[in-house]
Amino acid sequence: MAEKHPDPDAQDEAAAHAGDQHLKRRFGLVSVIAFGFTTMNSWVAFASGVAVPLSCGGGPGLIYGLIAAAVVMVVINTGFAELASAFPSAGGQYHIVYKTFPPSSRRPAAFFTGWVSVIYITAAAASCNFFVASSVLDLVALWDAGYTPQPWHTYLVHVLLCVVAFLAASRFPSASRPPADVVFGDLRNESGWPDGWAVVVGITGCLWAYSGVDAATHVSEEVDNPSRNVPVAIAVTMALGVVTSTVPILEVYNQALGSKAATTVWAVYYMAMFYDIVINLFVFGGRTIWSLARDGGVPYSRALVRLDAGASPVSATAVVLVLQVALGVLYVASTAAYSSFINLTLFALNITVALPQAALLFRGRHILPERAFSLGRAGYVVNAAATAFVAFFSVAFCFPPNKAITDPVSFLERVPELWLLYLEQLRRFSEPQ
């Protein structure tokens, strides 16, 4: 049976799917695209993790890994964009999981997904913010040879940056050019893994360039005509991310920063881009927690569901700040444990966007309501490929970039117990609104 599509000027989809409307409409199509794009910031994210594909394959690992990662994430997020069109909600993935899973398991599945989303946002914000904090201190050390940054120095800068991000979110030189055969054909595997698996591990490093594409879904209740505009924002964000992800490569091979001043300018630029990501994560992290609180999925839900005079979830956003301050203590106490938690970021994100697509394969796509963006007959292929990709790379994420790393704390599978925090809230968790 042919799938129906609503008129773009039809009723308010978010209100229909997500219950009573509380958040203000503050995003148009262009602004939600900008929000998604600046959250992904693919060229900056890729530059921060460029060492992994380089160590696992050299120039070819970098170039072809980025292309492969783009294909994987385009498939995954195409299926997710359709689901975001069908079920627009500030809760994002956990709301979609509730709507797509069988009645017998939808409540625990949605609760699990909601908390995995919180973990993903917390880890992502900490990763970006600690990068900015450490970069600030590295610049100080660059200009002052007598200064040596200490972990607790980084923590204090991290806390300061988090406070500023919370306030913002609440208010709403010469170098030789390598020959082409080195860049595109000289596979250099220094990871210790066999060549084939090294390529796979290298691709996982490239996947970071396209994380954060779900940002638009978490402001669905503040977007005009979300059934159309949110999937458009996801598609445009992904397209811009693919195009701009090559910028760090161009910089690596075409620029040489031969002076302190040039290094400082470039570092400040990167810090500004990363800090923009941090602020955006505070924005949609607060909305995710607010949505969970609305459904009784977090402790002190009655307090966290309150909005301020400007219809902004300040109390819920404050939880993001508290989580960042707490996670910073882990950074000071154990860098290895902190790194293990940060490694959950992309792993957790992909799990949340793949679960509802897997559910469609078992229950059938007929359960989807009318929506502005539909994959039609291609939907099963996209959903199956997305599920397979996430299952495969979830295993790959459990491997460190270098085989020589033997510290068990550095392996992802050693920290799944973090997902069990506040499980007692499950009995209070109600149907997503």
C-alpha positions as a Markdown table, in Angstrom:
| # | Residue | x | y | z |
|---|---|---|---|---|
| 1 | Met | 0.0 | 0.0 | 0.0 |
| 2 | Ala | 1.4 | 3.4 | -0.9 |
| 3 | Glu | 2.5 | 5.5 | 2.0 |
| 4 | Lys | 0.8 | 8.9 | 2.5 |
| 5 | His | 2.5 | 12.2 | 3.0 |
| 6 | Pro | 1.0 | 15.1 | 4.9 |
| 7 | Asp | 0.7 | 18.5 | 3.5 |
| 8 | Pro | 3.7 | 20.7 | 4.7 |
| 9 | Asp | 1.2 | 23.1 | 6.2 |
| 10 | Ala | -0.7 | 20.5 | 8.1 |
| 11 | Gln | -1.3 | 20.3 | 11.8 |
| 12 | Asp | 1.5 | 20.6 | 14.3 |
| 13 | Glu | 3.1 | 17.2 | 14.2 |
| 14 | Ala | 5.2 | 17.6 | 17.3 |
| 15 | Ala | 2.1 | 18.5 | 19.4 |
| 16 | Ala | 0.3 | 15.5 | 18.0 |
| 17 | His | 3.1 | 13.0 | 18.6 |
| 18 | Ala | 4.8 | 14.5 | 21.7 |
| 19 | Gly | 1.8 | 15.5 | 23.9 |
| 20 | Asp | 1.2 | 19.0 | 25.2 |
| 21 | Gln | 3.4 | 21.6 | 23.7 |
| 22 | His | 5.5 | 23.5 | 26.2 |
| 23 | Leu | 8.7 | 24.6 | 24.5 |
| 24 | Lys | 8.6 | 27.8 | 22.4 |
| 25 | Arg | 8.9 | 27.7 | 18.6 |
| 26 | Arg | 12.3 | 29.3 | 18.0 |
| 27 | Phe | 13.8 | 27.4 | 15.0 |
| 28 | Gly | 13.1 | 27.8 | 11.4 |
| 29 | Leu | 14.5 | 25.6 | 8.7 |
| 30 | Val | 17.7 | 27.6 | 8.2 |
| 31 | Ser | 18.4 | 27.9 | 12.0 |
| 32 | Val | 17.8 | 24.2 | 12.7 |
| 33 | Ile | 20.2 | 23.3 | 9.8 |
| 34 | Ala | 22.8 | 25.7 | 11.3 |
| 35 | Phe | 22.3 | 24.1 | 14.8 |
| 36 | Gly | 22.8 | 20.6 | 13.4 |
| 37 | Phe | 25.8 | 21.6 | 11.3 |
| 38 | Thr | 27.6 | 23.5 | 14.1 |
| 39 | Thr | 27.0 | 20.5 | 16.4 |
| 40 | Met | 28.5 | 18.0 | 13.9 |
| 41 | Asn | 31.4 | 20.3 | 12.9 |
| 42 | Ser | 32.8 | 17.5 | 10.9 |
| 43 | Trp | 36.1 | 19.1 | 9.9 |
| 44 | Val | 36.9 | 19.8 | 13.6 |
| 45 | Ala | 35.8 | 16.5 | 14.9 |
| 46 | Phe | 37.7 | 14.6 | 12.3 |
| 47 | Ala | 40.9 | 16.6 | 12.9 |
| 48 | Ser | 40.8 | 15.7 | 16.6 |
| 49 | Gly | 40.8 | 12.0 | 15.8 |
| 50 | Val | 42.9 | 11.9 | 12.7 |
| 51 | Ala | 45.7 | 10.0 | 14.5 |
| 52 | Val | 43.6 | 6.8 | 14.5 |
| 53 | Pro | 43.2 | 6.3 | 10.7 |
| 54 | Leu | 46.8 | 7.5 | 10.1 |
| 55 | Ser | 48.2 | 4.9 | 12.5 |
| 56 | Cys | 46.0 | 2.2 | 11.0 |
| 57 | Gly | 46.7 | 2.9 | 7.3 |
| 58 | Gly | 48.6 | 6.0 | 6.7 |
| 59 | Gly | 47.4 | 8.3 | 3.9 |
| 60 | Pro | 45.1 | 5.7 | 2.3 |
| 61 | Gly | 43.6 | 4.9 | 5.7 |
| 62 | Leu | 42.8 | 8.5 | 6.2 |
| 63 | Ile | 41.4 | 9.2 | 2.7 |
| 64 | Tyr | 39.5 | 6.0 | 2.1 |
| 65 | Gly | 38.5 | 5.6 | 5.7 |
| 66 | Leu | 36.8 | 9.0 | 5.6 |
| 67 | Ile | 34.9 | 8.0 | 2.4 |
| 68 | Ala | 33.8 | 4.7 | 3.9 |
| 69 | Ala | 32.7 | 6.4 | 7.1 |
| 70 | Ala | 30.7 | 8.8 | 5.1 |
| 71 | Val | 28.9 | 6.0 | 3.3 |
| 72 | Val | 28.2 | 4.2 | 6.6 |
| 73 | Met | 26.8 | 7.3 | 8.4 |
| 74 | Val | 24.7 | 8.4 | 5.4 |
| 75 | Val | 22.9 | 5.1 | 5.4 |
| 76 | Ile | 22.4 | 5.1 | 9.1 |
| 77 | Asn | 21.2 | 8.7 | 9.3 |
| 78 | Thr | 18.9 | 8.4 | 6.2 |
| 79 | Gly | 16.9 | 5.8 | 8.0 |
| 80 | Phe | 17.0 | 7.9 | 11.2 |
| 81 | Ala | 15.8 | 11.0 | 9.3 |
| 82 | Glu | 12.6 | 9.1 | 8.2 |
| 83 | Leu | 12.0 | 8.1 | 11.8 |
| 84 | Ala | 12.5 | 11.7 | 13.0 |
| 85 | Ser | 10.0 | 12.8 | 10.4 |
| 86 | Ala | 7.5 | 10.3 | 11.7 |
| 87 | Phe | 7.9 | 10.9 | 15.4 |
| 88 | Pro | 9.3 | 14.5 | 16.1 |
| 89 | Ser | 10.0 | 15.0 | 19.8 |
| 90 | Ala | 12.6 | 16.6 | 22.1 |
| 91 | Gly | 13.2 | 13.1 | 23.4 |
| 92 | Gly | 14.6 | 12.1 | 20.1 |
| 93 | Gln | 15.8 | 8.5 | 19.9 |
| 94 | Tyr | 14.0 | 7.2 | 23.1 |
| 95 | His | 10.7 | 8.5 | 21.9 |
| 96 | Ile | 11.2 | 6.9 | 18.5 |
| 97 | Val | 12.1 | 3.6 | 20.2 |
| 98 | Tyr | 8.9 | 3.7 | 22.2 |
| 99 | Lys | 6.8 | 4.2 | 19.1 |
| 100 | Thr | 8.5 | 1.5 | 17.1 |
| 101 | Phe | 9.0 | -1.3 | 19.6 |
| 102 | Pro | 6.4 | -4.0 | 20.4 |
| 103 | Pro | 4.0 | -3.0 | 23.3 |
| 104 | Ser | 5.5 | -5.7 | 25.5 |
| 105 | Ser | 9.1 | -4.3 | 25.4 |
| 106 | Arg | 8.7 | -0.7 | 24.4 |
| 107 | Arg | 8.8 | 0.8 | 27.9 |
| 108 | Pro | 12.1 | -0.7 | 29.1 |
| 109 | Ala | 13.6 | -0.3 | 25.6 |
| 110 | Ala | 12.7 | 3.4 | 25.5 |
| 111 | Phe | 14.0 | 3.9 | 29.1 |
| 112 | Phe | 17.3 | 2.2 | 28.2 |
| 113 | Thr | 17.6 | 4.3 | 25.0 |
| 114 | Gly | 16.9 | 7.5 | 26.9 |
| 115 | Trp | 19.7 | 6.9 | 29.4 |
| 116 | Val | 22.1 | 5.8 | 26.7 |
| 117 | Ser | 21.4 | 9.1 | 25.0 |
| 118 | Val | 22.2 | 10.9 | 28.2 |
| 119 | Ile | 25.5 | 9.0 | 28.4 |
| 120 | Tyr | 26.3 | 9.8 | 24.8 |
| 121 | Ile | 25.6 | 13.5 | 25.3 |
| 122 | Thr | 27.6 | 13.6 | 28.6 |
| 123 | Ala | 30.6 | 11.9 | 27.0 |
| 124 | Ala | 30.5 | 14.0 | 23.9 |
| 125 | Ala | 30.3 | 17.3 | 25.8 |
| 126 | Ala | 33.1 | 16.2 | 28.1 |
| 127 | Ser | 35.3 | 15.1 | 25.2 |
| 128 | Cys | 34.9 | 18.4 | 23.4 |
| 129 | Asn | 35.2 | 20.6 | 26.5 |
| 130 | Phe | 38.3 | 18.9 | 27.9 |
| 131 | Phe | 39.9 | 19.3 | 24.4 |
| 132 | Val | 39.3 | 23.1 | 24.7 |
| 133 | Ala | 40.5 | 23.2 | 28.3 |
| 134 | Ser | 43.7 | 21.3 | 27.6 |
| 135 | Ser | 44.3 | 23.4 | 24.5 |
| 136 | Val | 44.0 | 26.6 | 26.5 |
| 137 | Leu | 46.7 | 25.3 | 28.9 |
| 138 | Asp | 48.8 | 24.0 | 26.1 |
| 139 | Leu | 48.9 | 27.5 | 24.6 |
| 140 | Val | 49.9 | 28.9 | 27.9 |
| 141 | Ala | 52.8 | 26.4 | 28.0 |
| 142 | Leu | 53.7 | 27.3 | 24.4 |
| 143 | Trp | 54.3 | 30.9 | 25.4 |
| 144 | Asp | 55.6 | 30.2 | 28.9 |
| 145 | Ala | 58.3 | 27.5 | 28.9 |
| 146 | Gly | 58.3 | 27.4 | 32.7 |
| 147 | Tyr | 54.7 | 26.3 | 32.9 |
| 148 | Thr | 53.7 | 22.6 | 33.1 |
| 149 | Pro | 49.9 | 21.9 | 32.9 |
| 150 | Gln | 48.5 | 19.6 | 35.6 |
| 151 | Pro | 45.3 | 17.5 | 35.4 |
| 152 | Trp | 43.7 | 19.6 | 38.1 |
| 153 | His | 44.4 | 22.8 | 36.2 |
| 154 | Thr | 42.6 | 21.3 | 33.2 |
| 155 | Tyr | 39.7 | 20.3 | 35.4 |
| 156 | Leu | 39.3 | 23.9 | 36.8 |
| 157 | Val | 39.3 | 25.3 | 33.2 |
| 158 | His | 36.8 | 22.6 | 32.2 |
| 159 | Val | 34.4 | 23.6 | 35.0 |
| 160 | Leu | 34.7 | 27.3 | 34.1 |
| 161 | Leu | 34.0 | 26.5 | 30.5 |
| 162 | Cys | 31.0 | 24.3 | 31.5 |
| 163 | Val | 29.5 | 27.1 | 33.6 |
| 164 | Val | 29.8 | 29.5 | 30.6 |
| 165 | Ala | 28.3 | 26.9 | 28.3 |
| 166 | Phe | 25.4 | 26.4 | 30.7 |
| 167 | Leu | 24.7 | 30.1 | 30.9 |
| 168 | Ala | 24.8 | 30.4 | 27.1 |
| 169 | Ala | 22.6 | 27.3 | 26.5 |
| 170 | Ser | 20.1 | 28.6 | 29.1 |
| 171 | Arg | 19.8 | 31.8 | 27.2 |
| 172 | Phe | 19.7 | 30.5 | 24.4 |
| 173 | Pro | 54.7 | 27.6 | 7.4 |
| 174 | Ser | 56.3 | 25.7 | 4.5 |
| 175 | Ala | 56.1 | 22.0 | 4.3 |
| 176 | Ser | 56.9 | 19.4 | 1.6 |
| 177 | Arg | 53.9 | 17.9 | -0.1 |
| 178 | Pro | 53.8 | 14.1 | -0.1 |
| 179 | Pro | 53.6 | 12.5 | -3.5 |
| 180 | Ala | 50.1 | 11.2 | -4.6 |
| 181 | Asp | 51.2 | 7.6 | -4.4 |
| 182 | Val | 52.0 | 8.0 | -0.7 |
| 183 | Val | 48.8 | 9.7 | 0.1 |
| 184 | Phe | 46.5 | 7.4 | -1.8 |
| 185 | Gly | 48.4 | 4.2 | -2.2 |
| 186 | Asp | 51.0 | 3.7 | 0.5 |
| 187 | Leu | 49.2 | 1.8 | 3.2 |
| 188 | Arg | 51.1 | 2.2 | 6.5 |
| 189 | Asn | 49.8 | 0.0 | 9.3 |
| 190 | Glu | 51.5 | 0.9 | 12.6 |
| 191 | Ser | 48.6 | -0.2 | 14.8 |
| 192 | Gly | 49.8 | -3.8 | 15.4 |
| 193 | Trp | 46.5 | -5.2 | 14.1 |
| 194 | Pro | 46.4 | -7.3 | 10.9 |
| 195 | Asp | 46.0 | -5.0 | 7.8 |
| 196 | Gly | 42.3 | -5.8 | 7.2 |
| 197 | Trp | 41.2 | -5.2 | 10.8 |
| 198 | Ala | 43.5 | -2.2 | 11.0 |
| 199 | Val | 41.5 | -0.6 | 8.1 |
| 200 | Val | 38.2 | -1.3 | 10.1 |
| 201 | Val | 39.6 | 0.3 | 13.3 |
| 202 | Gly | 40.8 | 3.2 | 11.2 |
| 203 | Ile | 37.2 | 3.7 | 9.8 |
| 204 | Thr | 35.9 | 3.9 | 13.4 |
| 205 | Gly | 38.2 | 6.9 | 13.9 |
| 206 | Cys | 36.8 | 8.5 | 10.8 |
| 207 | Leu | 33.2 | 8.0 | 12.0 |
| 208 | Trp | 33.7 | 10.7 | 14.5 |
| 209 | Ala | 33.6 | 13.3 | 11.7 |
| 210 | Tyr | 29.8 | 12.6 | 11.3 |
| 211 | Ser | 28.7 | 12.3 | 14.9 |
| 212 | Gly | 26.1 | 14.7 | 16.4 |
| 213 | Val | 23.8 | 14.5 | 13.4 |
| 214 | Asp | 20.8 | 13.8 | 15.7 |
| 215 | Ala | 21.0 | 17.3 | 17.2 |
| 216 | Ala | 18.1 | 18.6 | 15.1 |
| 217 | Thr | 15.7 | 15.9 | 16.5 |
| 218 | His | 16.2 | 17.2 | 20.1 |
| 219 | Val | 14.7 | 20.6 | 19.2 |
| 220 | Ser | 11.8 | 19.1 | 17.2 |
| 221 | Glu | 9.3 | 20.7 | 19.5 |
| 222 | Glu | 10.8 | 24.1 | 18.9 |
| 223 | Val | 10.8 | 23.8 | 15.1 |
| 224 | Asp | 8.1 | 24.9 | 12.6 |
| 225 | Asn | 6.7 | 21.9 | 10.7 |
| 226 | Pro | 9.2 | 19.4 | 12.2 |
| 227 | Ser | 8.0 | 16.4 | 10.1 |
| 228 | Arg | 9.5 | 18.2 | 7.1 |
| 229 | Asn | 12.2 | 20.5 | 8.5 |
| 230 | Val | 13.9 | 18.1 | 10.9 |
| 231 | Pro | 14.7 | 15.4 | 8.3 |
| 232 | Val | 15.8 | 18.2 | 5.9 |
| 233 | Ala | 18.1 | 19.5 | 8.5 |
| 234 | Ile | 19.6 | 16.0 | 9.1 |
| 235 | Ala | 20.1 | 15.5 | 5.4 |
| 236 | Val | 21.7 | 18.9 | 4.8 |
| 237 | Thr | 23.9 | 18.6 | 7.9 |
| 238 | Met | 25.1 | 15.2 | 6.7 |
| 239 | Ala | 25.8 | 16.6 | 3.2 |
| 240 | Leu | 27.7 | 19.6 | 4.5 |
| 241 | Gly | 29.6 | 17.4 | 6.9 |
| 242 | Val | 30.8 | 15.1 | 4.1 |
| 243 | Val | 31.9 | 18.1 | 2.0 |
| 244 | Thr | 33.7 | 19.9 | 4.8 |
| 245 | Ser | 35.3 | 16.9 | 6.5 |
| 246 | Thr | 38.2 | 17.1 | 4.0 |
| 247 | Val | 39.3 | 20.5 | 5.4 |
| 248 | Pro | 41.7 | 19.1 | 8.0 |
| 249 | Ile | 43.4 | 16.9 | 5.3 |
| 250 | Leu | 43.9 | 20.0 | 3.1 |
| 251 | Glu | 45.4 | 21.8 | 6.1 |
| 252 | Val | 47.7 | 18.9 | 6.9 |
| 253 | Tyr | 49.1 | 18.8 | 3.4 |
| 254 | Asn | 49.0 | 22.5 | 2.5 |
| 255 | Gln | 49.8 | 24.5 | 5.6 |
| 256 | Ala | 52.8 | 24.6 | 7.9 |
| 257 | Leu | 52.5 | 26.4 | 11.1 |
| 258 | Gly | 56.1 | 27.5 | 11.6 |
| 259 | Ser | 55.6 | 30.1 | 14.3 |
| 260 | Lys | 54.0 | 30.4 | 17.7 |
| 261 | Ala | 51.7 | 33.1 | 16.4 |
| 262 | Ala | 50.4 | 30.9 | 13.6 |
| 263 | Thr | 50.0 | 27.9 | 15.9 |
| 264 | Thr | 48.1 | 30.1 | 18.4 |
| 265 | Val | 45.7 | 31.5 | 15.7 |
| 266 | Trp | 45.0 | 28.0 | 14.4 |
| 267 | Ala | 44.5 | 26.6 | 17.9 |
| 268 | Val | 42.1 | 29.4 | 18.9 |
| 269 | Tyr | 40.1 | 28.7 | 15.8 |
| 270 | Tyr | 39.8 | 25.0 | 16.7 |
| 271 | Met | 39.0 | 25.8 | 20.3 |
| 272 | Ala | 36.2 | 28.1 | 19.2 |
| 273 | Met | 34.7 | 25.5 | 16.9 |
| 274 | Phe | 34.9 | 22.8 | 19.6 |
| 275 | Tyr | 33.4 | 25.1 | 22.2 |
| 276 | Asp | 30.5 | 25.8 | 19.8 |
| 277 | Ile | 29.8 | 22.0 | 19.9 |
| 278 | Val | 29.9 | 22.1 | 23.7 |
| 279 | Ile | 27.2 | 24.8 | 23.9 |
| 280 | Asn | 25.0 | 22.9 | 21.4 |
| 281 | Leu | 25.4 | 19.7 | 23.4 |
| 282 | Phe | 24.3 | 21.6 | 26.5 |
| 283 | Val | 21.2 | 22.9 | 24.5 |
| 284 | Phe | 20.0 | 19.5 | 23.3 |
| 285 | Gly | 21.3 | 17.6 | 26.3 |
| 286 | Gly | 19.0 | 19.7 | 28.5 |
| 287 | Arg | 16.1 | 19.1 | 26.3 |
| 288 | Thr | 16.7 | 15.4 | 26.3 |
| 289 | Ile | 16.8 | 15.3 | 30.1 |
| 290 | Trp | 13.7 | 17.6 | 30.2 |
| 291 | Ser | 11.8 | 15.2 | 28.0 |
| 292 | Leu | 12.9 | 12.2 | 30.1 |
| 293 | Ala | 11.8 | 14.1 | 33.2 |
| 294 | Arg | 8.4 | 14.8 | 31.6 |
| 295 | Asp | 8.0 | 11.0 | 31.3 |
| 296 | Gly | 9.3 | 10.2 | 34.8 |
| 297 | Gly | 12.5 | 8.8 | 33.6 |
| 298 | Val | 14.9 | 10.6 | 35.9 |
| 299 | Pro | 15.1 | 11.3 | 39.6 |
| 300 | Tyr | 13.4 | 14.5 | 40.8 |
| 301 | Ser | 11.4 | 14.7 | 37.6 |
| 302 | Arg | 8.9 | 17.2 | 39.0 |
| 303 | Ala | 11.7 | 19.7 | 39.5 |
| 304 | Leu | 13.5 | 19.1 | 36.3 |
| 305 | Val | 10.4 | 19.3 | 34.1 |
| 306 | Arg | 9.9 | 23.0 | 35.0 |
| 307 | Leu | 10.6 | 25.7 | 32.4 |
| 308 | Asp | 11.7 | 29.2 | 33.1 |
| 309 | Ala | 9.8 | 32.3 | 32.0 |
| 310 | Gly | 11.3 | 32.0 | 28.5 |
| 311 | Ala | 10.1 | 28.4 | 28.1 |
| 312 | Ser | 13.7 | 27.1 | 28.4 |
| 313 | Pro | 14.5 | 23.9 | 30.4 |
| 314 | Val | 17.1 | 25.6 | 32.7 |
| 315 | Ser | 16.7 | 23.0 | 35.5 |
| 316 | Ala | 17.3 | 20.1 | 33.1 |
| 317 | Thr | 20.2 | 21.9 | 31.5 |
| 318 | Ala | 21.7 | 22.3 | 34.9 |
| 319 | Val | 21.9 | 18.5 | 35.2 |
| 320 | Val | 24.2 | 18.5 | 32.2 |
| 321 | Leu | 26.5 | 21.0 | 34.1 |
| 322 | Val | 26.4 | 18.7 | 37.2 |
| 323 | Leu | 27.3 | 15.6 | 35.1 |
| 324 | Gln | 30.2 | 17.5 | 33.5 |
| 325 | Val | 31.6 | 18.6 | 36.8 |
| 326 | Ala | 31.3 | 15.0 | 38.2 |
| 327 | Leu | 32.9 | 13.5 | 35.1 |
| 328 | Gly | 35.8 | 16.0 | 35.4 |
| 329 | Val | 36.6 | 14.4 | 38.8 |
| 330 | Leu | 37.0 | 11.1 | 37.0 |
| 331 | Tyr | 39.5 | 12.7 | 34.6 |
| 332 | Val | 41.7 | 13.9 | 37.5 |
| 333 | Ala | 41.4 | 10.5 | 39.4 |
| 334 | Ser | 42.0 | 8.2 | 36.4 |
| 335 | Thr | 42.7 | 9.2 | 32.9 |
| 336 | Ala | 42.2 | 5.6 | 31.7 |
| 337 | Ala | 38.7 | 5.4 | 33.3 |
| 338 | Tyr | 37.8 | 8.8 | 31.8 |
| 339 | Ser | 39.0 | 7.7 | 28.4 |
| 340 | Ser | 36.9 | 4.5 | 28.6 |
| 341 | Phe | 33.8 | 6.6 | 29.3 |
| 342 | Ile | 34.5 | 9.0 | 26.5 |
| 343 | Asn | 34.8 | 6.0 | 24.1 |
| 344 | Leu | 31.1 | 5.4 | 24.7 |
| 345 | Thr | 30.2 | 8.5 | 22.7 |
| 346 | Leu | 29.8 | 7.3 | 19.1 |
| 347 | Phe | 29.1 | 3.8 | 20.2 |
| 348 | Ala | 26.1 | 4.9 | 22.3 |
| 349 | Leu | 24.8 | 7.3 | 19.6 |
| 350 | Asn | 24.8 | 4.6 | 16.9 |
| 351 | Ile | 23.0 | 2.2 | 19.2 |
| 352 | Thr | 20.2 | 4.7 | 19.8 |
| 353 | Val | 19.6 | 5.4 | 16.1 |
| 354 | Ala | 19.8 | 1.8 | 15.0 |
| 355 | Leu | 17.4 | 0.2 | 17.6 |
| 356 | Pro | 14.2 | 1.7 | 16.1 |
| 357 | Gln | 15.4 | 0.8 | 12.6 |
| 358 | Ala | 16.0 | -2.8 | 13.7 |
| 359 | Ala | 12.5 | -2.8 | 15.2 |
| 360 | Leu | 11.0 | -1.8 | 11.8 |
| 361 | Leu | 12.6 | -4.9 | 10.2 |
| 362 | Phe | 10.9 | -7.2 | 12.7 |
| 363 | Arg | 7.5 | -5.4 | 13.0 |
| 364 | Gly | 7.2 | -4.1 | 9.5 |
| 365 | Arg | 7.3 | -0.5 | 8.2 |
| 366 | His | 3.5 | -0.3 | 8.1 |
| 367 | Ile | 3.6 | 0.8 | 11.8 |
| 368 | Leu | 5.0 | 4.2 | 10.7 |
| 369 | Pro | 2.4 | 7.0 | 10.6 |
| 370 | Glu | 2.0 | 9.6 | 7.9 |
| 371 | Arg | 5.2 | 11.6 | 7.5 |
| 372 | Ala | 6.7 | 14.2 | 5.2 |
| 373 | Phe | 9.8 | 12.2 | 4.5 |
| 374 | Ser | 9.4 | 8.5 | 3.5 |
| 375 | Leu | 11.9 | 6.1 | 2.1 |
| 376 | Gly | 9.2 | 4.0 | 0.5 |
| 377 | Arg | 10.2 | 0.6 | -0.8 |
| 378 | Ala | 13.9 | 1.4 | -0.2 |
| 379 | Gly | 13.2 | 1.7 | 3.5 |
| 380 | Tyr | 13.8 | -2.0 | 4.3 |
| 381 | Val | 17.1 | -1.9 | 2.5 |
| 382 | Val | 18.2 | 1.2 | 4.3 |
| 383 | Asn | 17.0 | 0.0 | 7.7 |
| 384 | Ala | 18.7 | -3.4 | 7.3 |
| 385 | Ala | 22.0 | -1.9 | 6.1 |
| 386 | Ala | 22.0 | 0.6 | 9.0 |
| 387 | Thr | 21.4 | -2.2 | 11.6 |
| 388 | Ala | 24.1 | -4.3 | 10.1 |
| 389 | Phe | 26.6 | -1.4 | 10.0 |
| 390 | Val | 25.9 | -0.5 | 13.7 |
| 391 | Ala | 26.2 | -4.1 | 14.8 |
| 392 | Phe | 29.5 | -4.6 | 13.0 |
| 393 | Phe | 31.1 | -1.3 | 14.1 |
| 394 | Ser | 29.9 | -1.7 | 17.7 |
| 395 | Val | 32.3 | -4.7 | 17.9 |
| 396 | Ala | 35.1 | -2.6 | 16.2 |
| 397 | Phe | 34.6 | 0.2 | 18.8 |
| 398 | Cys | 35.7 | -2.3 | 21.5 |
| 399 | Phe | 39.2 | -2.5 | 20.1 |
| 400 | Pro | 41.8 | 0.2 | 20.9 |
| 401 | Pro | 43.6 | 1.9 | 18.0 |
| 402 | Asn | 46.8 | 0.2 | 18.8 |
| 403 | Lys | 47.2 | -3.5 | 19.7 |
| 404 | Ala | 49.9 | -2.6 | 22.2 |
| 405 | Ile | 47.3 | -1.0 | 24.5 |
| 406 | Thr | 46.7 | -3.7 | 27.0 |
| 407 | Asp | 45.2 | -1.8 | 29.9 |
| 408 | Pro | 41.8 | -3.5 | 30.4 |
| 409 | Val | 40.2 | -0.2 | 31.5 |
| 410 | Ser | 40.8 | 1.1 | 27.9 |
| 411 | Phe | 38.5 | -1.5 | 26.4 |
| 412 | Leu | 34.9 | -0.3 | 25.8 |
| 413 | Glu | 33.4 | -3.5 | 27.0 |
| 414 | Arg | 34.8 | -3.0 | 30.5 |
| 415 | Val | 32.3 | -0.1 | 31.3 |
| 416 | Pro | 28.8 | -1.2 | 30.3 |
| 417 | Glu | 27.8 | -1.0 | 33.9 |
| 418 | Leu | 27.6 | 2.7 | 33.5 |
| 419 | Trp | 24.4 | 2.2 | 31.5 |
| 420 | Leu | 22.7 | 0.8 | 34.6 |
| 421 | Leu | 22.8 | 4.1 | 36.6 |
| 422 | Tyr | 19.4 | 4.9 | 38.1 |
| 423 | Leu | 17.7 | 1.8 | 36.8 |
| 424 | Glu | 15.3 | 2.0 | 39.7 |
| 425 | Gln | 13.7 | 4.9 | 37.7 |
| 426 | Leu | 12.3 | 2.3 | 35.2 |
| 427 | Arg | 9.4 | 1.5 | 37.4 |
| 428 | Arg | 8.4 | 5.2 | 37.4 |
| 429 | Phe | 9.0 | 5.7 | 33.7 |
| 430 | Ser | 5.7 | 6.3 | 31.8 |
| 431 | Glu | 4.6 | 6.5 | 28.2 |
| 432 | Pro | 6.6 | 9.2 | 26.4 |
| 433 | Gln | 4.4 | 12.2 | 25.8 |
